[in-house]
Amino acid sequence: MSTTTLKLPDALKSRIAQAADYSGITPHAFMVEALKAQTELAERRREFVEAAIQAREEVVQYGLVYDADEVFSYIQALLEGKQAERPAPTQL
């Protein structure tokens, strides 16, 4: 494990100490958890954007899309236990 030094404004350091105390953990553990959570959030955001870009490229390449209302109606029918016809893609 490596050591990293953070220079924190006094007000933020105090808030972290209070939040950590309230959570029943040390300020160090609180900061590690916060950094981990923010890192995971950034990674999920990056994956989401990459998937969106890939989906856009597929639409541009193939020109096939689904009507959102038809998809939502299909899913709703399935959730209600009804038989439903799967929506078909349409060409742009």
N, C-alpha and C positions, 0 to 999 in steps of 0.2 A: 504494500500500500504506500502511496506517495503522499507527501504533505503539500498542501496549497495554502497560501496566505491570502486572505481577503481583507481589504481595508473597507470597513463599514462605517457609515455615518453613525454617530452616537445614538441618534434617535432610532435608527433602524436596529442597531444592536440591542437597544433596550426593548423594542417591540418583539424582537426574536426571543429574547430571554423570557419575556412575559408569556409569549405564545408557547414556548417550550415548557415552561413551568406549568402552565394550564394543561398541556398535553401529557405531562408527567414524564418528559424526556429531557435530556440535556440540550443546551443550545446547539452543540455540535451535531447531535443526532437529528435535531430539527432541521438544521441547514443541509445535512446530507440527504434527508428525505425530500426536502424542497428541491434540491438540485436534481435528484433522481426523477422526481415527478415532472419537472420542467423539461428534462432531457427526453423522457418518454413521450411527453406531449409534442415536442418538436419532431421527434422521430415519426410519430403517428401522423402529424400534419404533413411531413415530407412524403410519407407513403400514400396519403390521401391525394396529394397534388400529383404525384407520379401516376397513380391510377386514373385520375381525371384526364391527364394529358394523354395517356395510353388510350382511354376510351374515346377521346376526341379524335385521335389519329385513326382509330378504327372506323369511326363514323365518316371521316373524310375519305378513307380508303374504300370502304364498302358502301357507304351511303344508306345503311340500314338503321332505322330507329323504331322505337315503340312509342305508341301514344300513351302518355302518362295516365289519362283517365281510364283507358282500357286496362292498363296494368293494375291500377288501384282497384278497379271493379273486380278484376279477376282475383286478386289477393283477398279482397273483402268476402267474395263468394266462398273461397276456400276456407277462410276463417270461420264462416258461418256453417260449414259442412255441406255446402251446396256443390253440385257439379257445375263446372264452368269451362268454357272453351278458352284455351290458352291464346293470348293475343298473338297476332302475327306481325312480324316486322314489316315496315313499309319503306319504300325507296324514297330518298330525299329528292 
